[in-house]
């Protein structure tokens, strides 16, 4: 236990939570309360009564550079296309993320594509002046490709404010630059976010090349609301999508014990270039289940297995697949998750 490892004269123990070099909160506990609870003369609730929470004022002195290798196996199914009752895509990503100094994150991902039937997609169902994702089969037919390669700078310029600057190949189909800001006071169950990106379409026949004539501006303002314990978050996003269409997305994220996550989203936009359907707009939707897996004999590194049912190859309502979203970084070390799991402190 932490109290057993501290020197004899220490009466208060300070723990700083956070991720990717971003400190979220400083938690100060009384050593005597921890020792009493360890001897079955106290409880997690009693420890909470004397615990102090504060913004992390300064970085811990023993921070060290880190290097993380992980895998991601993704199977995606589309049940809503006109040309085929079922379209599927499966791929495995091998990802490397390095933090050589506080605030600097370097990420890269190699994608291994399994055979798919994306050629059956009706790419004329949602016409656009320039394809957004309806040319997905051109990217998925390569057995080996570079999914992302980027650099990002994370900072916390003020209490409750987190910022990110990113540049590089941000996802499989787009490269560019982006900025994001997230405001969330220490103990607040709400957060406000704004992300702005200027991207170019990557060329499917080139490892690092992109089309300089196909530039797109996209960005969203987001409002997040957490349940008690932050196990469920509802997000509302309004802004401009990759096809130039304007609209909004409602997203619900549920986190379970063990790191399992379930996400559902629904998007409505005016359609690429303002093209309207008989319903007055375009809809996009999806449901995804993410299960973490630990390293084992057949898998030397840990990662996730993801199963999703969503639309594939659509041009309307498509957001940039940002590899380092700020809200997802803050949640594991945030006060909401801390209070939600406090009852298991002594387990």
SEKOL-323081 format. One record per residue (C-alpha): residue number from 1; residue in three letters; x, y, z. Coordinates in nm, 2 decimals. Layout:
PT  pos  code      c1      c2      c3
PT  NUM   Ala       X       Y       Z
...
This chain:
PT  pos  code      c1      c2      c3
PT    1   Unk    0.00    0.00    0.00
PT    2   Unk    0.10    0.36   -0.06
PT    3   Unk    0.12    0.44    0.31
PT    4   Unk    0.36    0.15    0.37
PT    5   Unk    0.60    0.28    0.10
PT    6   Unk    0.62    0.64    0.24
PT    7   Unk    0.89    0.74    0.48
PT    8   Unk    0.80    0.73    0.86
PT    9   Unk    0.77    1.11    0.90
PT   10   Unk    0.52    1.17    0.62
PT   11   Unk    0.17    1.24    0.73
PT   12   Unk    0.01    1.34    0.40
PT   13   Unk    0.02    1.16    0.07
PT   14   Unk   -0.03    1.35   -0.26
PT   15   Unk   -0.13    1.17   -0.58
PT   16   Unk   -0.14    1.35   -0.91
PT   17   Unk   -0.38    1.21   -1.17
PT   18   Unk   -0.36    1.26   -1.55
PT   19   Unk   -0.26    1.11   -1.89
PT   20   Unk   -0.02    1.19   -2.18
PT   21   Unk    0.17    1.43   -1.96
PT   22   Unk   -0.14    1.63   -1.87
PT   23   Unk   -0.21    1.66   -1.50
PT   24   Unk   -0.57    1.66   -1.40
PT   25   Unk   -0.60    1.68   -1.02
PT   26   Unk   -0.39    1.66   -0.71
PT   27   Unk   -0.54    1.43   -0.44
PT   28   Unk   -0.41    1.47   -0.09
PT   29   Unk   -0.49    1.19    0.17
PT   30   Unk   -0.41    1.16    0.54
PT   31   Unk   -0.17    0.87    0.60
PT   32   Unk   -0.34    0.78    0.93
PT   33   Unk   -0.68    0.73    0.76
PT   34   Unk   -0.52    0.49    0.50
PT   35   Unk   -0.36    0.29    0.77
PT   36   Unk   -0.68    0.27    0.98
PT   37   Unk   -0.87    0.15    0.67
PT   38   Unk   -0.60   -0.11    0.59
PT   39   Unk   -0.64   -0.25    0.95
PT   40   Unk   -1.02   -0.27    0.90
PT   41   Unk   -1.09    0.02    1.14
PT   42   Unk   -1.20    0.26    0.86
PT   43   Unk   -1.36    0.28    0.52
PT   44   Unk   -1.32    0.45    0.18
PT   45   Unk   -1.60    0.69    0.28
PT   46   Unk   -1.42    0.80    0.59
PT   47   Unk   -1.10    0.86    0.39
PT   48   Unk   -1.30    1.07    0.15
PT   49   Unk   -1.41    1.30    0.44
PT   50   Unk   -1.05    1.42    0.49
PT   51   Unk   -0.93    1.41    0.13
PT   52   Unk   -0.84    1.73   -0.04
PT   53   Unk   -0.88    1.79   -0.41
PT   54   Unk   -0.70    2.07   -0.60
PT   55   Unk   -0.58    2.14   -0.95
PT   56   Unk   -0.24    2.00   -1.02
PT   57   Unk   -0.02    2.30   -0.97
PT   58   Unk    0.31    2.17   -1.09
PT   59   Unk    0.44    1.85   -1.26
PT   60   Unk    0.57    1.56   -1.04
PT   61   Unk    0.95    1.56   -1.01
PT   62   Unk    0.99    1.20   -1.13
PT   63   Unk    0.81    1.23   -1.47
PT   64   Unk    0.99    1.03   -1.73
PT   65   Unk    0.97    0.99   -2.11
PT   66   Unk    0.74    0.70   -2.22
PT   67   Unk    0.70    0.47   -2.52
PT   68   Unk    0.38    0.27   -2.57
PT   69   Unk    0.32    0.00   -2.83
PT   70   Unk   -0.04   -0.13   -2.87
PT   71   Unk   -0.26   -0.30   -3.12
PT   72   Unk   -0.62   -0.24   -3.23
PT   73   Unk   -0.84   -0.50   -3.41
PT   74   Unk   -1.14   -0.34   -3.57
PT   75   Unk   -1.44   -0.52   -3.74
PT   76   Unk   -1.70   -0.28   -3.89
PT   77   Unk   -2.03   -0.38   -4.04
PT   78   Unk   -2.27   -0.16   -4.25
PT   79   Unk   -2.63   -0.27   -4.26
PT   80   Unk   -2.78    0.04   -4.42
PT   81   Unk   -2.65    0.05   -4.78
PT   82   Unk   -2.86    0.04   -5.10
PT   83   Unk   -2.63   -0.18   -5.30
PT   84   Unk   -2.58   -0.46   -5.05
PT   85   Unk   -2.75   -0.58   -4.73
PT   86   Unk   -2.41   -0.62   -4.56
PT   87   Unk   -2.08   -0.45   -4.61
PT   88   Unk   -1.79   -0.52   -4.38
PT   89   Unk   -1.43   -0.42   -4.32
PT   90   Unk   -1.17   -0.57   -4.08
PT   91   Unk   -0.83   -0.43   -4.01
PT   92   Unk   -0.55   -0.45   -3.75
PT   93   Unk   -0.36   -0.14   -3.64
PT   94   Unk   -0.01   -0.16   -3.48
PT   95   Unk    0.04    0.17   -3.30
PT   96   Unk    0.34    0.33   -3.14
PT   97   Unk    0.31    0.64   -2.92
PT   98   Unk    0.60    0.83   -2.76
PT   99   Unk    0.62    1.11   -2.51
PT  100   Unk    0.98    1.22   -2.52
PT  101   Unk    0.91    1.53   -2.31
PT  102   Unk    0.62    1.66   -2.11
PT  103   Unk    0.35    1.78   -2.35
PT  104   Unk    0.49    1.64   -2.67
PT  105   Unk    0.32    1.34   -2.81
PT  106   Unk    0.44    1.15   -3.13
PT  107   Unk    0.22    0.89   -3.27
PT  108   Unk    0.23    0.64   -3.56
PT  109   Unk    0.01    0.36   -3.68
PT  110   Unk    0.05    0.08   -3.93
PT  111   Unk   -0.27   -0.07   -4.07
PT  112   Unk   -0.31   -0.42   -4.19
PT  113   Unk   -0.62   -0.47   -4.40
PT  114   Unk   -0.81   -0.80   -4.43
PT  115   Unk   -1.02   -0.87   -4.73
PT  116   Unk   -1.35   -0.68   -4.74
PT  117   Unk   -1.65   -0.64   -4.97
PT  118   Unk   -1.65   -0.25   -4.98
PT  119   Unk   -1.66   -0.27   -5.36
PT  120   Unk   -2.03   -0.35   -5.32
PT  121   Unk   -2.10   -0.01   -5.17
PT  122   Unk   -2.33    0.22   -5.37
PT  123   Unk   -2.10    0.52   -5.38
PT  124   Unk   -2.36    0.72   -5.58
PT  125   Unk   -2.61    0.71   -5.30
PT  126   Unk   -2.49    1.04   -5.15
PT  127   Unk   -2.32    1.24   -5.44
PT  128   Unk   -2.07    1.51   -5.36
PT  129   Unk   -1.86    1.74   -5.57
PT  130   Unk   -1.55    1.58   -5.41
PT  131   Unk   -1.57    1.24   -5.23
PT  132   Unk   -1.53    1.25   -4.86
PT  133   Unk   -1.54    0.88   -4.77
PT  134   Unk   -1.72    0.73   -5.07
PT  135   Unk   -1.38    0.64   -5.21
PT  136   Unk   -1.31    0.43   -4.91
PT  137   Unk   -1.26    0.11   -5.12
PT  138   Unk   -0.94    0.27   -5.27
PT  139   Unk   -0.79    0.30   -4.92
PT  140   Unk   -0.90   -0.04   -4.79
PT  141   Unk   -0.78   -0.25   -5.08
PT  142   Unk   -0.41   -0.21   -4.98
PT  143   Unk   -0.29   -0.49   -4.75
PT  144   Unk   -0.05   -0.26   -4.57
PT  145   Unk   -0.08    0.11   -4.52
PT  146   Unk    0.01    0.40   -4.29
PT  147   Unk   -0.29    0.49   -4.08
PT  148   Unk   -0.15    0.79   -3.90
PT  149   Unk    0.18    0.97   -3.82
PT  150   Unk    0.15    1.29   -3.63
PT  151   Unk    0.30    1.51   -3.36
PT  152   Unk    0.09    1.70   -3.10
PT  153   Unk    0.17    1.95   -2.83
PT  154   Unk   -0.05    1.93   -2.52
PT  155   Unk   -0.06    2.22   -2.26
PT  156   Unk   -0.26    2.33   -1.96
PT  157   Unk   -0.23    2.71   -1.97
PT  158   Unk   -0.48    2.77   -1.69
PT  159   Unk   -0.67    2.57   -1.43
PT  160   Unk   -0.95    2.39   -1.61
PT  161   Unk   -0.82    2.47   -1.96
PT  162   Unk   -0.64    2.22   -2.18
PT  163   Unk   -0.51    2.28   -2.53
PT  164   Unk   -0.37    2.07   -2.82
PT  165   Unk   -0.19    2.15   -3.14
PT  166   Unk   -0.16    1.87   -3.40
PT  167   Unk    0.01    1.82   -3.73
PT  168   Unk    0.07    1.53   -3.97
PT  169   Unk   -0.12    1.24   -4.11
PT  170   Unk   -0.41    1.25   -3.86
PT  171   Unk   -0.61    0.96   -4.00
PT  172   Unk   -0.62    0.71   -4.29
PT  173   Unk   -0.78    0.95   -4.54
PT  174   Unk   -0.67    1.30   -4.42
PT  175   Unk   -0.36    1.49   -4.33
PT  176   Unk   -0.33    1.85   -4.20
PT  177   Unk   -0.31    2.07   -3.89
PT  178   Unk   -0.55    2.11   -3.61
PT  179   Unk   -0.61    2.29   -3.27
PT  180   Unk   -0.84    2.20   -2.99
PT  181   Unk   -0.93    2.37   -2.65
PT  182   Unk   -1.13    2.20   -2.37
PT  183   Unk   -1.27    2.38   -2.07
PT  184   Unk   -1.36    2.17   -1.76
PT  185   Unk   -1.34    2.31   -1.41
PT  186   Unk   -1.19    2.07   -1.15
PT  187   Unk   -1.51    1.92   -1.01
PT  188   Unk   -1.75    2.01   -1.29
PT  189   Unk   -1.97    1.75   -1.46
PT  190   Unk   -1.97    1.96   -1.78
PT  191   Unk   -1.71    2.05   -2.03
PT  192   Unk   -1.69    2.28   -2.34
PT  193   Unk   -1.47    2.20   -2.63
PT  194   Unk   -1.37    2.36   -2.96
PT  195   Unk   -1.17    2.19   -3.24
PT  196   Unk   -1.06    2.35   -3.57
PT  197   Unk   -0.88    2.16   -3.85
PT  198   Unk   -0.74    2.24   -4.19
PT  199   Unk   -0.68    1.91   -4.38
PT  200   Unk   -0.60    1.77   -4.72
PT  201   Unk   -0.71    1.44   -4.88
PT  202   Unk   -0.44    1.18   -4.86
PT  203   Unk   -0.36    0.99   -5.18
PT  204   Unk   -0.44    0.62   -5.15
PT  205   Unk   -0.16    0.53   -5.39
PT  206   Unk    0.11    0.70   -5.18
PT  207   Unk    0.26    0.64   -4.84
PT  208   Unk    0.29    1.01   -4.73
PT  209   Unk    0.15    1.20   -5.03
PT  210   Unk   -0.17    1.41   -5.02
PT  211   Unk   -0.37    1.62   -5.27
PT  212   Unk   -0.27    1.98   -5.22
PT  213   Unk   -0.57    2.09   -5.44
PT  214   Unk   -0.82    1.92   -5.21
PT  215   Unk   -0.82    2.13   -4.89
PT  216   Unk   -1.10    2.12   -4.64
PT  217   Unk   -1.18    2.32   -4.33
PT  218   Unk   -1.37    2.14   -4.05
PT  219   Unk   -1.44    2.20   -3.69
PT  220   Unk   -1.69    2.16   -3.41
PT  221   Unk   -1.80    2.32   -3.08
PT  222   Unk   -1.89    2.05   -2.83
PT  223   Unk   -2.08    2.04   -2.50
PT  224   Unk   -2.02    1.74   -2.27
PT  225   Unk   -2.23    1.63   -1.97
PT  226   Unk   -2.11    1.35   -1.73
PT  227   Unk   -2.33    1.13   -1.51
PT  228   Unk   -2.23    1.09   -1.15
PT  229   Unk   -1.90    0.90   -1.15
PT  230   Unk   -1.84    0.99   -1.52
PT  231   Unk   -1.93    0.64   -1.64
PT  232   Unk   -2.17    0.79   -1.90
PT  233   Unk   -2.11    1.10   -2.10
PT  234   Unk   -2.35    1.27   -2.35
PT  235   Unk   -2.19    1.50   -2.60
PT  236   Unk   -2.36    1.75   -2.84
PT  237   Unk   -2.14    1.87   -3.13
PT  238   Unk   -2.23    2.14   -3.38
PT  239   Unk   -2.02    2.25   -3.67
PT  240   Unk   -1.88    2.19   -4.02
PT  241   Unk   -1.81    1.84   -4.14
PT  242   Unk   -1.55    1.72   -4.39
PT  243   Unk   -1.79    1.75   -4.69
PT  244   Unk   -1.85    2.12   -4.61
PT  245   Unk   -2.19    2.03   -4.47
PT  246   Unk   -2.32    2.19   -4.15
PT  247   Unk   -2.50    2.01   -3.88
PT  248   Unk   -2.49    1.84   -3.54
PT  249   Unk   -2.40    1.51   -3.37
PT  250   Unk   -2.54    1.36   -3.05
PT  251   Unk   -2.30    1.10   -2.90
PT  252   Unk   -2.35    0.89   -2.59
PT  253   Unk   -2.04    0.72   -2.43
PT  254   Unk   -2.08    0.45   -2.16
PT  255   Unk   -1.78    0.31   -1.97
PT  256   Unk   -1.79   -0.01   -1.78
PT  257   Unk   -1.55   -0.17   -1.53
PT  258   Unk   -1.24   -0.32   -1.69
PT  259   Unk   -1.22   -0.04   -1.95
PT  260   Unk   -1.50   -0.17   -2.17
PT  261   Unk   -1.66    0.12   -2.37
PT  262   Unk   -1.99    0.14   -2.56
PT  263   Unk   -2.05    0.44   -2.79
PT  264   Unk   -2.35    0.54   -3.00
PT  265   Unk   -2.39    0.85   -3.22
PT  266   Unk   -2.64    1.00   -3.46
PT  267   Unk   -2.56    1.29   -3.70
PT  268   Unk   -2.78    1.52   -3.91
PT  269   Unk   -2.64    1.75   -4.17
PT  270   Unk   -2.76    1.95   -4.47
PT  271   Unk   -2.56    1.71   -4.69
PT  272   Unk   -2.24    1.78   -4.90
PT  273   Unk   -2.26    2.10   -5.09
PT  274   Unk   -2.60    2.17   -4.95
PT  275   Unk   -2.76    1.87   -5.13
PT  276   Unk   -3.09    1.78   -4.97
PT  277   Unk   -3.26    1.45   -4.94
PT  278   Unk   -3.64    1.40   -4.93
PT  279   Unk   -3.61    1.40   -4.55
PT  280   Unk   -3.46    1.75   -4.56
PT  281   Unk   -3.10    1.65   -4.48
PT  282   Unk   -2.86    1.36   -4.44
PT  283   Unk   -2.83    1.12   -4.15
PT  284   Unk   -2.53    0.92   -4.03
PT  285   Unk   -2.52    0.69   -3.73
PT  286   Unk   -2.31    0.43   -3.56
PT  287   Unk   -2.27    0.20   -3.26
PT  288   Unk   -1.93    0.07   -3.13
PT  289   Unk   -1.81   -0.16   -2.86
PT  290   Unk   -1.45   -0.14   -2.74
PT  291   Unk   -1.30   -0.42   -2.52
PT  292   Unk   -0.94   -0.39   -2.39
PT  293   Unk   -0.71   -0.69   -2.41
PT  294   Unk   -0.40   -0.76   -2.22
PT  295   Unk   -0.07   -0.90   -2.35
PT  296   Unk   -0.07   -1.28   -2.37
PT  297   Unk    0.11   -1.56   -2.53
PT  298   Unk   -0.05   -1.51   -2.87
PT  299   Unk   -0.05   -1.13   -2.84
PT  300   Unk    0.28   -0.99   -2.72
PT  301   Unk    0.14   -0.64   -2.66
PT  302   Unk   -0.20   -0.52   -2.52
PT  303   Unk   -0.46   -0.32   -2.70
PT  304   Unk   -0.83   -0.32   -2.79
PT  305   Unk   -1.08   -0.52   -2.99
PT  306   Unk   -1.35   -0.31   -3.15
PT  307   Unk   -1.67   -0.41   -3.31
PT  308   Unk   -1.89   -0.15   -3.48
PT  309   Unk   -2.21   -0.12   -3.67
PT  310   Unk   -2.20    0.20   -3.87
PT  311   Unk   -2.23    0.35   -4.21
PT  312   Unk   -1.93    0.31   -4.45
PT  313   Unk   -1.84    0.51   -4.75
PT  314   Unk   -2.07    0.81   -4.68
PT  315   Unk   -1.99    1.17   -4.77
PT  316   Unk   -2.23    1.34   -4.54
PT  317   Unk   -2.18    1.40   -4.17
PT  318   Unk   -1.82    1.28   -4.16
PT  319   Unk   -1.60    1.40   -3.88
PT  320   Unk   -1.22    1.39   -3.88
PT  321   Unk   -1.10    1.08   -3.68
PT  322   Unk   -0.88    1.28   -3.44
PT  323   Unk   -0.62    1.04   -3.29
PT  324   Unk   -0.58    1.25   -2.97
PT  325   Unk   -0.91    1.40   -2.86
PT  326   Unk   -0.87    1.60   -2.54
PT  327   Unk   -1.18    1.49   -2.36
PT  328   Unk   -1.09    1.12   -2.40
PT  329   Unk   -0.75    1.20   -2.25
PT  330   Unk   -0.89    1.38   -1.95
PT  331   Unk   -1.16    1.14   -1.84
PT  332   Unk   -0.95    0.86   -1.70
PT  333   Unk   -0.77    1.10   -1.46
PT  334   Unk   -1.05    1.34   -1.40
PT  335   Unk   -1.24    1.40   -1.07
PT  336   Unk   -1.55    1.24   -1.21
PT  337   Unk   -1.39    0.90   -1.25
PT  338   Unk   -1.21    0.94   -0.92
PT  339   Unk   -1.53    0.99   -0.73
PT  340   Unk   -1.71    0.72   -0.92
PT  341   Unk   -1.46    0.46   -0.83
PT  342   Unk   -1.37    0.58   -0.48
PT  343   Unk   -1.58    0.31   -0.31
PT  344   Unk   -1.34    0.05   -0.45
PT  345   Unk   -1.03    0.23   -0.32
PT  346   Unk   -0.94   -0.05   -0.08
PT  347   Unk   -1.02   -0.34   -0.30
